[in-house]
Amino acid sequence: MDILIKNGRILDPSLQKDEIGDLYIKDGKIQKAEKGLETKADRVIDADGCFVMPGLIDIHVHLRDPGQEYKETIESGSAAAAKGGFTTIVAMPNTVPVIDNKDRVSYVKNKAEMVSPIHVIQSGAITVGQKDQEITDIEGMVQAGAGALSEDGKSVMNMKIYREAMKEAARLNVPVLAHCEDKSLAGGGCMNEDEKAKELNLPGICNATEDAIIARDIILAHDTGARLHLCHCSTKGSVEILRQAKQAGYDVTGEVCPHHFTLTTDDISTDNPNYKMNPPLRSEEDKKALIEGLKDGTMDVISTDHAPHGAKEKQGSMRNAAFGIVGLETSVALTMTELVEKGILTPLQMAEKMSYNPAKVLGISKGTLQEGADADVTIIDPKASYKIDKGTFVSKGRNTPFDGKKVKGRVIFTICDGNIVYEYK
């Protein structure tokens, strides 16, 4: 099918392009990108008043497959991603069993090719079983298609193993996606360590839990030449450390999740597991620092840390509930509502944080609308106002603190390799 997108606001960070124009798509590629195209097409999309940007890329997603398919599957998770505007996602390796060898990487790759409407890139674990004792066959996993390394869900605390893994990552030119958490500091914490935690009589997690490991990982990456990407940064300290590292010329990037730039610990009024995520919601001061980091370019990427759970895992007290919330179907609306509508990010900067920069972190030739590029395109209606309704989610997960929140901005088309994989109706 060939597609002509007319009259849209074309947002292409690779060219710093923000103008009204048309896109013509054929044979899975962008053939033309200019104003006033009159080319005939099988499908014409009138994008008047809409943002047309490179297909969104989420480099931090939990698909729970293999092993916990009752929470999510490759099929349901990638369908939720398509609805959320994403044409490429990176799956974390903390499945059951862990994605720690080439055969398990191949399992996800092969299954995604069969059932996913979008691109799924699997990341490989850094230690066998994520047990922090033995390095994985990194080269074998990369040869099987792993596009990144991560121990997400925890940090590699064995620095000798981590240093060797970073050397391998540098040699093979794959990024390390780092979950930064000192477990000995986190203890049994379930929310930010502050007055609200005392009020709710819940154990807290201090900022140093994150900041100390971020500093350590940056030092190790610089020592080994690895490309380091800091996942789900949540503290003022993480922004300041990353800013200093970049000023010193270190090759490191960082991401912020929508829940961390939207909510704070003050939004937790009761012991509600839907507000339990790792790292936790932080203070207003931390939130402001994250937003400023996104605005000034210190923070490169917006990712979801999409973490679906079954209903039982998110019941009872935050003390015992699982960490994590879903995010694929709310990310665009929260970014539009909290950052673009408030003038913190321009629409072009949103495209940069959600497509172009993630592509650069991964080292893939996406995140652009230039002629000849893969036809991965997301079309967003910035004027659409509605309430988030978890009952409409395609994801199997319903664990969100945003149910009922008024938002602005809706994905109306997701196009992957020239195919319409989601259309709002």
PAGUTOR-294158 format. One line per field, with one value per residue (C-alpha): residue number from 0; residue in one letter; chain; x, y, z. Coordinates in pm, whole numbers. Layout:
% PAGUTOR-294158
nr <- c(NUM / ...)
rest <- c(A / ...)
kette <- c(A / ...)
u <- c(X / ...)
v <- c(Y / ...)
w <- c(Z / ...)
% end
This chain:
% PAGUTOR-294158
nr <- c(0 / 1 / 2 / 3 / 4 / 5 / 6 / 7 / 8 / 9 / 10 / 11 / 12 / 13 / 14 / 15 / 16 / 17 / 18 / 19 / 20 / 21 / 22 / 23 / 24 / 25 / 26 / 27 / 28 / 29 / 30 / 31 / 32 / 33 / 34 / 35 / 36 / 37 / 38 / 39 / 40 / 41 / 42 / 43 / 44 / 45 / 46 / 47 / 48 / 49 / 50 / 51 / 52 / 53 / 54 / 55 / 56 / 57 / 58 / 59 / 60 / 61 / 62 / 63 / 64 / 65 / 66 / 67 / 68 / 69 / 70 / 71 / 72 / 73 / 74 / 75 / 76 / 77 / 78 / 79 / 80 / 81 / 82 / 83 / 84 / 85 / 86 / 87 / 88 / 89 / 90 / 91 / 92 / 93 / 94 / 95 / 96 / 97 / 98 / 99 / 100 / 101 / 102 / 103 / 104 / 105 / 106 / 107 / 108 / 109 / 110 / 111 / 112 / 113 / 114 / 115 / 116 / 117 / 118 / 119 / 120 / 121 / 122 / 123 / 124 / 125 / 126 / 127 / 128 / 129 / 130 / 131 / 132 / 133 / 134 / 135 / 136 / 137 / 138 / 139 / 140 / 141 / 142 / 143 / 144 / 145 / 146 / 147 / 148 / 149 / 150 / 151 / 152 / 153 / 154 / 155 / 156 / 157 / 158 / 159 / 160 / 161 / 162 / 163 / 164 / 165 / 166 / 167 / 168 / 169 / 170 / 171 / 172 / 173 / 174 / 175 / 176 / 177 / 178 / 179 / 180 / 181 / 182 / 183 / 184 / 185 / 186 / 187 / 188 / 189 / 190 / 191 / 192 / 193 / 194 / 195 / 196 / 197 / 198 / 199 / 200 / 201 / 202 / 203 / 204 / 205 / 206 / 207 / 208 / 209 / 210 / 211 / 212 / 213 / 214 / 215 / 216 / 217 / 218 / 219 / 220 / 221 / 222 / 223 / 224 / 225 / 226 / 227 / 228 / 229 / 230 / 231 / 232 / 233 / 234 / 235 / 236 / 237 / 238 / 239 / 240 / 241 / 242 / 243 / 244 / 245 / 246 / 247 / 248 / 249 / 250 / 251 / 252 / 253 / 254 / 255 / 256 / 257 / 258 / 259 / 260 / 261 / 262 / 263 / 264 / 265 / 266 / 267 / 268 / 269 / 270 / 271 / 272 / 273 / 274 / 275 / 276 / 277 / 278 / 279 / 280 / 281 / 282 / 283 / 284 / 285 / 286 / 287 / 288 / 289 / 290 / 291 / 292 / 293 / 294 / 295 / 296 / 297 / 298 / 299 / 300 / 301 / 302 / 303 / 304 / 305 / 306 / 307 / 308 / 309 / 310 / 311 / 312 / 313 / 314 / 315 / 316 / 317 / 318 / 319 / 320 / 321 / 322 / 323 / 324 / 325 / 326 / 327 / 328 / 329 / 330 / 331 / 332 / 333 / 334 / 335 / 336 / 337 / 338 / 339 / 340 / 341 / 342 / 343 / 344 / 345 / 346 / 347 / 348 / 349 / 350 / 351 / 352 / 353 / 354 / 355 / 356 / 357 / 358 / 359 / 360 / 361 / 362 / 363 / 364 / 365 / 366 / 367 / 368 / 369 / 370 / 371 / 372 / 373 / 374 / 375 / 376 / 377 / 378 / 379 / 380 / 381 / 382 / 383 / 384 / 385 / 386 / 387 / 388 / 389 / 390 / 391 / 392 / 393 / 394 / 395 / 396 / 397 / 398 / 399 / 400 / 401 / 402 / 403 / 404 / 405 / 406 / 407 / 408 / 409 / 410 / 411 / 412 / 413 / 414 / 415 / 416 / 417 / 418 / 419 / 420 / 421 / 422 / 423 / 424)
rest <- c(M / D / I / L / I / K / N / G / R / I / L / D / P / S / L / Q / K / D / E / I / G / D / L / Y / I / K / D / G / K / I / Q / K / A / E / K / G / L / E / T / K / A / D / R / V / I / D / A / D / G / C / F / V / M / P / G / L / I / D / I / H / V / H / L / R / D / P / G / Q / E / Y / K / E / T / I / E / S / G / S / A / A / A / A / K / G / G / F / T / T / I / V / A / M / P / N / T / V / P / V / I / D / N / K / D / R / V / S / Y / V / K / N / K / A / E / M / V / S / P / I / H / V / I / Q / S / G / A / I / T / V / G / Q / K / D / Q / E / I / T / D / I / E / G / M / V / Q / A / G / A / G / A / L / S / E / D / G / K / S / V / M / N / M / K / I / Y / R / E / A / M / K / E / A / A / R / L / N / V / P / V / L / A / H / C / E / D / K / S / L / A / G / G / G / C / M / N / E / D / E / K / A / K / E / L / N / L / P / G / I / C / N / A / T / E / D / A / I / I / A / R / D / I / I / L / A / H / D / T / G / A / R / L / H / L / C / H / C / S / T / K / G / S / V / E / I / L / R / Q / A / K / Q / A / G / Y / D / V / T / G / E / V / C / P / H / H / F / T / L / T / T / D / D / I / S / T / D / N / P / N / Y / K / M / N / P / P / L / R / S / E / E / D / K / K / A / L / I / E / G / L / K / D / G / T / M / D / V / I / S / T / D / H / A / P / H / G / A / K / E / K / Q / G / S / M / R / N / A / A / F / G / I / V / G / L / E / T / S / V / A / L / T / M / T / E / L / V / E / K / G / I / L / T / P / L / Q / M / A / E / K / M / S / Y / N / P / A / K / V / L / G / I / S / K / G / T / L / Q / E / G / A / D / A / D / V / T / I / I / D / P / K / A / S / Y / K / I / D / K / G / T / F / V / S / K / G / R / N / T / P / F / D / G / K / K / V / K / G / R / V / I / F / T / I / C / D / G / N / I / V / Y / E / Y / K)
kette <- c(A / A / A / A / A / A / A / A / A / A / A / A / A / A / A / A / A / A / A / A / A / A / A / A / A / A / A / A / A / A / A / A / A / A / A / A / A / A / A / A / A / A / A / A / A / A / A / A / A / A / A / A / A / A / A / A / A / A / A / A / A / A / A / A / A / A / A / A / A / A / A / A / A / A / A / A / A / A / A / A / A / A / A / A / A / A / A / A / A / A / A / A / A / A / A / A / A / A / A / A / A / A / A / A / A / A / A / A / A / A / A / A / A / A / A / A / A / A / A / A / A / A / A / A / A / A / A / A / A / A / A / A / A / A / A / A / A / A / A / A / A / A / A / A / A / A / A / A / A / A / A / A / A / A / A / A / A / A / A / A / A / A / A / A / A / A / A / A / A / A / A / A / A / A / A / A / A / A / A / A / A / A / A / A / A / A / A / A / A / A / A / A / A / A / A / A / A / A / A / A / A / A / A / A / A / A / A / A / A / A / A / A / A / A / A / A / A / A / A / A / A / A / A / A / A / A / A / A / A / A / A / A / A / A / A / A / A / A / A / A / A / A / A / A / A / A / A / A / A / A / A / A / A / A / A / A / A / A / A / A / A / A / A / A / A / A / A / A / A / A / A / A / A / A / A / A / A / A / A / A / A / A / A / A / A / A / A / A / A / A / A / A / A / A / A / A / A / A / A / A / A / A / A / A / A / A / A / A / A / A / A / A / A / A / A / A / A / A / A / A / A / A / A / A / A / A / A / A / A / A / A / A / A / A / A / A / A / A / A / A / A / A / A / A / A / A / A / A / A / A / A / A / A / A / A / A / A / A / A / A / A / A / A / A / A / A / A / A / A / A / A / A / A / A / A / A / A / A / A / A / A / A / A / A / A / A / A / A / A / A / A / A / A / A / A / A / A / A / A / A / A / A / A / A / A / A / A / A / A / A / A / A / A / A / A / A / A / A / A / A / A / A / A / A / A)
u <- c(0 / 120 / 10 / -6 / -14 / -140 / -123 / 43 / 286 / 602 / 837 / 1175 / 1448 / 1713 / 1668 / 1540 / 1231 / 901 / 669 / 338 / 381 / 308 / 469 / 444 / 509 / 564 / 734 / 796 / 1000 / 941 / 959 / 889 / 865 / 759 / 473 / 186 / 231 / -36 / 76 / -199 / -205 / -403 / -470 / -477 / -462 / -561 / -334 / -447 / -382 / -188 / 175 / 351 / 672 / 909 / 774 / 820 / 1083 / 1058 / 1386 / 1250 / 963 / 880 / 694 / 696 / 740 / 861 / 727 / 470 / 235 / -60 / 88 / 177 / 284 / 493 / 169 / -33 / 258 / 351 / -15 / -32 / 286 / 137 / -170 / 63 / 242 / 553 / 704 / 1009 / 1043 / 1327 / 1228 / 1402 / 1557 / 1415 / 1167 / 1119 / 1361 / 1594 / 1700 / 2063 / 2167 / 2141 / 1860 / 1631 / 1715 / 1624 / 1297 / 1181 / 1311 / 1137 / 811 / 804 / 849 / 541 / 304 / 421 / 302 / 609 / 983 / 1082 / 1448 / 1546 / 1810 / 2034 / 2109 / 2457 / 2487 / 2358 / 2013 / 2067 / 2238 / 2543 / 2788 / 2880 / 2894 / 2666 / 2766 / 2733 / 2877 / 2643 / 2339 / 2444 / 2493 / 2142 / 1999 / 2027 / 2043 / 2146 / 2260 / 2074 / 2033 / 1711 / 1511 / 1835 / 2192 / 2505 / 2670 / 2978 / 3200 / 3458 / 3192 / 3029 / 3359 / 3425 / 3072 / 3119 / 3441 / 3248 / 2971 / 3227 / 3396 / 3064 / 2928 / 2606 / 2471 / 2441 / 2099 / 2158 / 1912 / 2088 / 1997 / 2210 / 2006 / 2183 / 2052 / 1708 / 1643 / 1273 / 1167 / 854 / 829 / 1040 / 1203 / 1021 / 747 / 476 / 636 / 631 / 267 / 170 / 403 / 585 / 960 / 1140 / 1405 / 1657 / 1791 / 2144 / 2022 / 2013 / 2274 / 2561 / 2521 / 2476 / 2813 / 2974 / 2834 / 2946 / 3299 / 3304 / 3167 / 3422 / 3698 / 3590 / 3464 / 3111 / 2809 / 2603 / 2236 / 2082 / 1732 / 1437 / 1628 / 1423 / 1638 / 1780 / 2120 / 2096 / 2037 / 2328 / 2568 / 2472 / 2507 / 2858 / 2954 / 2839 / 3027 / 3338 / 3283 / 3163 / 2956 / 2644 / 2273 / 1971 / 1597 / 1298 / 965 / 632 / 532 / 843 / 784 / 409 / 369 / 545 / 527 / 267 / 23 / 20 / -271 / -318 / -127 / -206 / 7 / -68 / 174 / 452 / 729 / 1105 / 1259 / 977 / 797 / 1021 / 985 / 867 / 1230 / 1335 / 1050 / 1144 / 1507 / 1399 / 1182 / 1463 / 1696 / 1459 / 1424 / 1797 / 1895 / 2071 / 1809 / 1797 / 1507 / 1150 / 1079 / 794 / 941 / 614 / 576 / 246 / 133 / -167 / -432 / -312 / 40 / -98 / -337 / -300 / -24 / 261 / 490 / 418 / 290 / 504 / 691 / 583 / 308 / 205 / 294 / 282 / -72 / -38 / 310 / 215 / -78 / 123 / 413 / 178 / -16 / 270 / 550 / 429 / 105 / 292 / 560 / 841 / 916 / 834 / 664 / 996 / 1175 / 909 / 987 / 1355 / 1313 / 1071 / 1217 / 1538 / 1744 / 1633 / 1741 / 2082 / 2118 / 2048 / 2257 / 1976 / 1882 / 1542 / 1397 / 1386 / 1140 / 1404 / 1344 / 1460 / 1412 / 1201 / 837 / 788 / 553 / 337 / 48 / -84 / -388 / -264 / -613 / -785 / -896 / -1014 / -977 / -741 / -949 / -757 / -1055 / -965 / -602 / -479 / -209 / -300 / -181 / -422 / -181 / -175 / -216 / -346 / -691 / -939 / -674 / -770 / -515 / -459 / -303 / -404 / -227 / -450 / -220 / 85 / 259 / 539 / 736 / 467 / 183 / -91 / -61 / -294 / -574 / -791 / -1160)
v <- c(0 / 350 / 630 / 1005 / 1211 / 1562 / 1897 / 1775 / 1960 / 1772 / 1738 / 1593 / 1648 / 1500 / 1806 / 2046 / 2064 / 2200 / 2297 / 2215 / 1963 / 1622 / 1277 / 1010 / 652 / 356 / 17 / 73 / 388 / 762 / 852 / 1224 / 1485 / 1824 / 2067 / 2035 / 1672 / 1562 / 1200 / 938 / 689 / 391 / 579 / 953 / 1077 / 1436 / 1534 / 1897 / 2029 / 1716 / 1646 / 1411 / 1281 / 988 / 669 / 680 / 459 / 331 / 188 / 66 / -186 / -501 / -757 / -1038 / -1297 / -1568 / -1690 / -1437 / -1416 / -1357 / -1009 / -933 / -1105 / -993 / -969 / -769 / -547 / -458 / -391 / -156 / 9 / 59 / 219 / 444 / 562 / 345 / 174 / 35 / -87 / -241 / -532 / -573 / -913 / -976 / -1237 / -1588 / -1734 / -1438 / -1348 / -1435 / -1641 / -1634 / -1891 / -1679 / -1368 / -1566 / -1677 / -1317 / -1208 / -1493 / -1460 / -1083 / -1131 / -1352 / -1160 / -801 / -518 / -313 / -359 / -536 / -522 / -756 / -655 / -919 / -961 / -879 / -1165 / -1521 / -1536 / -1177 / -1328 / -1099 / -1391 / -1479 / -1273 / -1382 / -1475 / -1116 / -1174 / -1467 / -1261 / -970 / -1205 / -1340 / -988 / -831 / -457 / -358 / -493 / -438 / -585 / -386 / -466 / -439 / -316 / -521 / -477 / -689 / -419 / -662 / -843 / -516 / -373 / -679 / -658 / -293 / -378 / -632 / -380 / -129 / -388 / -493 / -136 / -201 / 36 / -52 / 45 / 90 / 49 / 239 / 117 / 20 / -262 / -231 / 127 / 52 / -221 / -296 / 53 / 100 / 479 / 793 / 848 / 1160 / 1290 / 1127 / 787 / 855 / 967 / 642 / 436 / 295 / 230 / 479 / 477 / 761 / 952 / 825 / 476 / 600 / 874 / 661 / 395 / 654 / 806 / 461 / 351 / 670 / 618 / 253 / 339 / 613 / 376 / 105 / 313 / 175 / 373 / 417 / 506 / 577 / 436 / 599 / 881 / 1016 / 1248 / 1598 / 1442 / 1218 / 1522 / 1712 / 1416 / 1354 / 1723 / 1730 / 1410 / 1551 / 1875 / 1663 / 1493 / 1155 / 938 / 899 / 965 / 957 / 909 / 1031 / 849 / 1035 / 936 / 1102 / 1434 / 1427 / 1304 / 1348 / 1172 / 1435 / 1274 / 955 / 1017 / 657 / 329 / 261 / 7 / 182 / 451 / 200 / 204 / 168 / 421 / 578 / 905 / 1171 / 1525 / 1838 / 1954 / 1634 / 1663 / 2022 / 1916 / 1637 / 1877 / 2131 / 1853 / 1761 / 2124 / 2204 / 1878 / 1713 / 1438 / 1294 / 1051 / 999 / 628 / 453 / 168 / -6 / -268 / -460 / -680 / -896 / -761 / -974 / -829 / -475 / -539 / -473 / -255 / -92 / -284 / -613 / -516 / -541 / -237 / -82 / 75 / 50 / 339 / 261 / 391 / 703 / 832 / 1059 / 1216 / 1279 / 1428 / 1650 / 1756 / 1809 / 1930 / 2050 / 2219 / 2397 / 2525 / 2326 / 2131 / 2230 / 1966 / 1924 / 1860 / 1603 / 1420 / 1443 / 1292 / 1020 / 917 / 1073 / 1052 / 697 / 590 / 749 / 572 / 239 / 320 / 239 / 425 / 544 / 858 / 1057 / 1148 / 1208 / 1074 / 714 / 646 / 359 / 464 / 461 / 752 / 864 / 1109 / 1287 / 1510 / 1771 / 1917 / 1595 / 1618 / 1316 / 1120 / 826 / 509 / 196 / -9 / 75 / -38 / -295 / -398 / -675 / -446 / -207 / -91 / 286 / 588 / 790 / 633 / 921 / 1190 / 1463 / 1485 / 1637 / 1475 / 1149 / 915 / 877 / 681 / 462 / 354 / 96 / 0 / 169 / -29 / 126 / -71 / 148 / 386 / 566 / 522)
w <- c(0 / -77 / 157 / 111 / 430 / 351 / 531 / 848 / 1072 / 979 / 1277 / 1184 / 1446 / 1215 / 991 / 1257 / 1037 / 1167 / 883 / 717 / 438 / 290 / 305 / 37 / 146 / -87 / -55 / 314 / 257 / 264 / -104 / -87 / 186 / 55 / 25 / -224 / -328 / -576 / -606 / -629 / -343 / -216 / 107 / 163 / 523 / 591 / 880 / 895 / 1247 / 1345 / 1433 / 1189 / 1345 / 1307 / 1459 / 1836 / 1997 / 2355 / 2478 / 2810 / 2797 / 2991 / 2776 / 3039 / 2762 / 2819 / 3150 / 3270 / 2976 / 3207 / 3265 / 2902 / 2582 / 2289 / 2093 / 2349 / 2446 / 2090 / 2007 / 2305 / 2179 / 1833 / 1990 / 2188 / 1872 / 1902 / 1600 / 1782 / 2140 / 2339 / 2564 / 2898 / 2980 / 3330 / 3211 / 3352 / 3250 / 3205 / 2850 / 2916 / 2613 / 2235 / 2216 / 2431 / 2230 / 1918 / 2079 / 2123 / 1783 / 1600 / 1791 / 1739 / 1366 / 1368 / 1597 / 1639 / 1412 / 1511 / 1562 / 1885 / 1987 / 2268 / 2522 / 2677 / 3046 / 3170 / 3422 / 3398 / 3553 / 3664 / 3969 / 3963 / 3959 / 3600 / 3280 / 2996 / 2640 / 2525 / 2178 / 2117 / 2220 / 1999 / 1704 / 1769 / 1751 / 2096 / 2040 / 2392 / 2727 / 3052 / 3398 / 3434 / 3742 / 3937 / 3912 / 3854 / 4193 / 4112 / 3964 / 3822 / 3619 / 3517 / 3398 / 3182 / 3042 / 2956 / 2774 / 2566 / 2502 / 2381 / 2157 / 2005 / 1992 / 2182 / 2449 / 2816 / 2956 / 3327 / 3611 / 3890 / 4238 / 4535 / 4687 / 5021 / 5048 / 4906 / 5161 / 5177 / 5074 / 4866 / 4819 / 4851 / 5189 / 5313 / 5540 / 5329 / 5387 / 5762 / 5741 / 5564 / 5787 / 5484 / 5442 / 5220 / 4947 / 4965 / 4664 / 4729 / 4633 / 4273 / 4270 / 4401 / 4132 / 3857 / 3949 / 3966 / 3629 / 3456 / 3587 / 3473 / 3130 / 3079 / 3187 / 2942 / 2649 / 2678 / 2561 / 2879 / 2895 / 3236 / 3272 / 3453 / 3628 / 3918 / 4129 / 4117 / 4182 / 3876 / 3654 / 3809 / 3781 / 3418 / 3335 / 3480 / 3295 / 2964 / 3024 / 3082 / 2745 / 2872 / 2634 / 2848 / 2799 / 3028 / 3022 / 3221 / 3245 / 3225 / 3577 / 3717 / 3538 / 3612 / 3971 / 4305 / 4639 / 4741 / 4496 / 4707 / 4941 / 5057 / 5064 / 4697 / 4503 / 4172 / 4292 / 4359 / 4101 / 4104 / 4131 / 4331 / 4279 / 4428 / 4565 / 4386 / 4380 / 4204 / 3955 / 3869 / 3813 / 3579 / 3380 / 3358 / 3246 / 2965 / 2868 / 2856 / 2687 / 2979 / 2972 / 2621 / 2613 / 2732 / 2791 / 2966 / 3178 / 3084 / 3360 / 3345 / 3634 / 3711 / 3946 / 4239 / 4228 / 4266 / 4555 / 4927 / 5070 / 4882 / 5119 / 4945 / 4599 / 4286 / 4156 / 3827 / 3618 / 3253 / 3024 / 2652 / 2603 / 2820 / 2732 / 2441 / 2626 / 2943 / 2747 / 2551 / 2861 / 3104 / 2876 / 2535 / 2643 / 2922 / 2685 / 2844 / 2525 / 2169 / 1953 / 1770 / 2101 / 2189 / 1863 / 1947 / 2296 / 2185 / 1849 / 1718 / 2039 / 2126 / 1776 / 1835 / 2172 / 2003 / 1696 / 1453 / 1133 / 1248 / 1408 / 1082 / 806 / 542 / 192 / 168 / 539 / 673 / 671 / 1050 / 1122 / 1413 / 1368 / 1677 / 1719 / 1969 / 2022 / 2133 / 2498 / 2695 / 3020 / 3043 / 3081 / 3179 / 3065 / 2705 / 2729 / 2479 / 2724 / 2965 / 3243 / 3413 / 3684 / 3640 / 3870 / 3574 / 3534 / 3500 / 3444 / 3196 / 2916 / 2575 / 2270 / 2104 / 1863 / 1558 / 1324 / 1373 / 1053 / 1063 / 752 / 545 / 702 / 913 / 1236 / 1443 / 1350 / 1604 / 1527)
% end
